[in-house]
Structures are given as structure tokens and as C-alpha cells.
């Protein structure tokens, strides 16, 4: 009986030990499963963290690029504003110059209209200018005549003074190249002299003698009294005069 009880107790202990071993195994397996699950969750979390870190880095790079682009745009904006200000300044200056030019043009037009109002109604501005030029030439010829008359007066005074001190002294003369030709451009019959369009630049000299020719016929003689570079004044020698010299007649030096 006792032996049987021992066997039963031993069997019960074995069963209990087996049960405990099974539970321990189940617990170990559960913990392993839990650890594997935790490891999987940790791996997922790490992956998520890596993804977030990559996104953060991309966001930082994008931010830096955006900030760099913004700085470039600000620089470009500043340059554009400066260019715009310069353009506005230049535009203002141009407007001022345009206003001045318009004012000057208006004044010039008014002056031109005033000048036109002074023109004779039957003459154009060109005809008036031509008339002014002709008047200027006439004034020049008249001035040359005045110079000749003044010189004649001076020579007469000098001759009278010379005659008073040295009676019979001959007048001084200067040589002139022969064959010098020129045309008569003015005649003063009252004072008996002409103005020629040839002068010292062609070799003509004072006191040179010249022959007035009209159509190959000599009509009078001249004696040069005053020489300028391009013009000369000559007296008409009355004793030789056959026909009165006129404008356009040719004069040739002897």
C-alpha cells in the first residue's frame, strides 16, 4: 500500500514537473515571439526615423536652396530697382532736354516768322539773301573806292610836299609781271578809276600799266593805284581813253 502511494506520488510529481516544464516552454516561446515582435517594431521605427531624417535633410536642403534663391532674387530686385531709378532719372533729364529743345524750336520758328514778315512780299528768302550779298559786295567796292580816294588824297598831299622841296622829282614805281589778266568788276567815272578782280596773288603790282580790251580791241589804258591779294584799283588814263571802260571788260598788264 505504501509502495503504491509512493508510486502515485512519484507519478503525480512527474506530471506536475512536466506541466511546469510545458508552461515554462510556452512562456519562453511567448517571450521569444514578443521579442521578435518588439524587434520588428523597432526595425519599423528605425526605418520611420530614417525616412523622417531623410525628409528633414531634404527639407533643410530645400530651405537652404530657397533661402539662396531668395537672396539672389533680392539682389536682382535691388539691381532692377536701381536700374529703374536710373531710367527714371534719365527719362526726367530727357524730358527736360526735350522741353528745352521744344522751347528753342518755338523761339526759332517765331524768329523765322518775324524775319519772313520783314521780307518783301514779292521776294523769297533766297532772293533777299542774294540781295544782301550783292549789297555786301557793293559796300566792299565802295570801301575800296574810299580807300583809293584816301590814298589819292594822301599821294597828292605827298606830291605837293615833294614838289615844294624837290621840284621835278620823278614818282617811284614797282615792276609788275606782264600778261596778267583780270576783269573790271566796278567802275567810278566820277573819280575816273576801276576795280579789278585780280591782285597781288597773281603778281600784279602798284603803278603797273594795263590795257583795257573789249572784243580784241584796246579801248583804254589803266595805271594800278592799289593792290590787294585778290583785287586791285586802277586809274583810267584819260589821254588813252577811246571808249569808256565798263564792268566785264578785260584788262591785261604790259
C-alpha positions in Angstrom: 0.0 0.0 0.0 2.7 2.4 1.0 4.6 1.4 -2.1 1.7 2.1 -4.2 1.3 5.5 -2.6 4.9 6.4 -3.3 4.4 5.4 -6.9 1.4 7.5 -7.2 3.1 10.5 -5.7 6.1 10.0 -7.9 3.8 9.9 -10.9 2.0 13.0 -9.7 5.3 14.7 -9.3 6.4 13.8 -12.8 3.1 15.1 -14.2 3.5 18.3 -12.3 7.1 18.7 -13.4 6.0 18.0 -17.0 3.2 20.5 -16.6 5.6 23.1 -15.2 8.1 22.4 -18.0 5.4 22.8 -20.6 4.3 26.1 -19.1 7.9 27.3 -18.9 8.3 26.4 -22.6 5.1 28.2 -23.5 6.3 31.3 -21.6 9.7 31.2 -23.3 8.1 30.9 -26.7 5.7 33.7 -25.9 8.7 35.9 -24.8 10.6 35.0 -27.9 7.6 35.9 -30.0 7.3 39.1 -28.0 10.9 39.9 -28.5 10.7 39.2 -32.3 7.6 41.4 -32.4 9.4 44.1 -30.5 12.4 43.8 -32.8 10.2 44.1 -35.8 8.5 47.2 -34.3 11.9 48.6 -33.5 13.1 48.0 -37.1 10.0 49.7 -38.4 10.5 52.6 -36.0 14.1 52.9 -37.1 13.0 52.8 -40.7 10.5 55.5 -40.0 13.1 57.5 -38.2 15.5 57.1 -41.1 12.7 58.2 -43.5 11.9 61.2 -41.3 15.6 62.1 -41.1 15.9 61.9 -44.9 12.8 64.1 -45.2 14.3 66.5 -42.7 17.6 66.6 -44.6 15.7 67.2 -47.9 13.6 69.9 -46.2 16.8 71.6 -44.9 18.4 71.4 -48.3 15.3 72.8 -49.9 15.1 75.5 -47.3 18.8 76.5 -47.9 18.2 76.5 -51.7 15.1 78.6 -51.2 17.0 81.0 -49.0 19.8 81.2 -51.5 17.3 81.8 -54.3 15.5 84.4 -52.2 18.9 86.2 -51.6 19.5 86.1 -55.4 16.1 87.4 -56.1 16.6 90.2 -53.5 19.9 91.1 -55.2 18.3 91.1 -58.6 15.4 93.1 -57.3 17.8 95.7 -55.8 19.6 95.9 -59.2 16.3 96.2 -61.0 15.2 99.0 -58.7 18.5 100.8 -59.2 18.2 100.4 -63.0 14.6 101.7 -62.8 15.7 104.7 -60.7 18.5 105.4 -63.2 16.0 105.1 -66.1 13.5 107.4 -64.4 16.3 109.9 -63.8 17.4 109.7 -67.4 13.8 110.0 -68.5 13.4 113.1 -66.4 16.6 114.6 -67.9 15.4 113.7 -71.4 12.0 115.3 -70.8 13.8 118.4 -69.6 16.1 118.5 -72.6 13.0 117.9 -74.9 11.2 120.8 -73.2 14.3 123.0 -73.8 14.5 121.8 -77.4 10.8 122.5 -78.0 11.2 125.9 -76.4 14.2 126.7 -78.6 12.4 125.4 -81.7 9.4 127.6 -80.8 11.6 130.6 -80.4 13.5 129.8 -83.6 10.2 129.5 -85.5 9.0 132.8 -84.1 12.2 134.5 -85.1 11.9 132.9 -88.6 8.3 134.1 -88.9 9.4 137.6 -87.8 12.2 137.6 -90.4 9.8 136.3 -93.1 7.3 139.1 -92.2 10.1 141.6 -92.9 10.7 140.2 -96.4 9.2 142.0 -99.4 6.0 140.1 -100.4 7.3 139.6 -104.0 10.7 138.1 -102.9 11.7 134.8 -101.4 14.2 134.5 -98.6 16.8 133.3 -101.1 16.3 136.4 -103.2 16.6 138.6 -100.1 19.8 136.8 -99.2 21.1 137.2 -102.7 20.2 140.9 -102.5 22.1 141.2 -99.2 25.1 139.5 -100.7 25.0 142.0 -103.6 24.7 144.9 -101.2 27.7 143.5 -99.3 29.7 143.4 -102.5 28.7 146.9 -103.3 29.7 148.0 -99.8 33.1 146.3 -100.3 33.6 148.0 -103.7 32.5 151.3 -102.2 35.0 150.8 -99.3 37.7 150.1 -101.9 36.8 153.3 -103.7 37.0 155.2 -100.4 40.4 153.6 -99.8 41.6 154.7 -103.3 40.3 158.2 -102.8 42.0 158.5 -99.4 45.2 157.2 -101.0 44.9 159.7 -103.9 44.4 162.5 -101.4 47.4 161.3 -99.4 49.6 160.9 -102.6 48.5 164.3 -103.8 49.5 165.8 -100.5 52.8 164.0 -100.6 53.5 165.0 -104.2 52.7 168.6 -103.3 55.1 168.4 -100.4 57.7 166.7 -102.5 57.3 169.2 -105.3 57.8 172.0 -102.8 61.1 170.6 -101.6 62.3 168.8 -104.7 60.8 170.2 -107.9 60.8 167.8 -110.8 61.5 164.6 -108.8 60.1 161.6 -110.6 57.5 159.3 -109.0 58.6 155.9 -107.7 57.3 152.7 -109.4 57.3 149.0 -108.9 57.7 146.3 -111.5 54.8 144.0 -112.4 54.7 140.8 -114.3 53.4 141.2 -117.9 50.4 139.4 -119.3 48.4 139.4 -116.1 44.7 139.4 -116.9 41.7 140.4 -114.9 38.1 141.7 -115.4 36.7 145.1 -114.4 34.1 144.5 -111.7 33.3 148.1 -110.8 33.7 151.5 -112.5 33.7 155.0 -111.0 33.6 157.5 -113.8 33.3 160.5 -111.5 36.7 159.8 -110.0 38.0 158.0 -113.1 39.1 154.6 -111.7 38.0 150.9 -111.9 38.2 147.9 -109.6 39.7 144.6 -111.0 39.2 141.0 -109.8 43.0 140.3 -109.9 45.6 141.4 -107.4 49.0 140.7 -105.8 48.4 136.9 -105.6 48.6 136.9 -109.4 51.8 139.1 -109.5 50.1 142.4 -110.1 51.9 145.4 -108.5 51.1 149.1 -107.9 51.9 151.5 -110.7 51.7 148.7 -113.3 50.3 149.7 -116.6 47.4 147.7 -118.1 45.4 147.8 -121.3 41.6 147.6 -121.3 40.4 145.3 -124.2 36.9 144.8 -125.4 36.4 142.2 -128.2 40.2 142.2 -129.0 40.2 145.9 -129.4 42.1 148.2 -126.9 39.8 150.9 -125.6 41.8 152.5 -122.8 44.8 152.3 -120.5 45.0 151.8 -116.8 47.5 152.5 -114.1 47.3 150.4 -110.9 46.9 152.5 -107.8 46.2 150.0 -105.1 46.8 146.2 -104.9 45.1 143.7 -102.5 45.7 139.9 -102.6 42.7 139.3 -104.9 41.6 142.7 -106.1 43.2 145.9 -107.4 42.1 149.5 -108.1 43.5 151.3 -111.2 43.2 154.8 -112.6 41.9 155.3 -116.1 44.5 157.1 -118.2 42.3 159.8 -119.8 44.6 160.5 -122.7 44.4 156.9 -123.9 40.6 156.5 -123.5 38.7 155.8 -126.7 35.6 154.3 -125.1 34.6 154.3 -121.5 35.5 151.1 -119.7 32.6 149.2 -118.3 32.1 146.2 -116.0 33.1 143.0 -117.7 35.9 144.5 -119.9 39.2 142.6 -119.8 42.4 144.3 -118.5 45.9 143.0 -119.4 49.2 144.2 -117.8 52.0 145.4 -120.1 
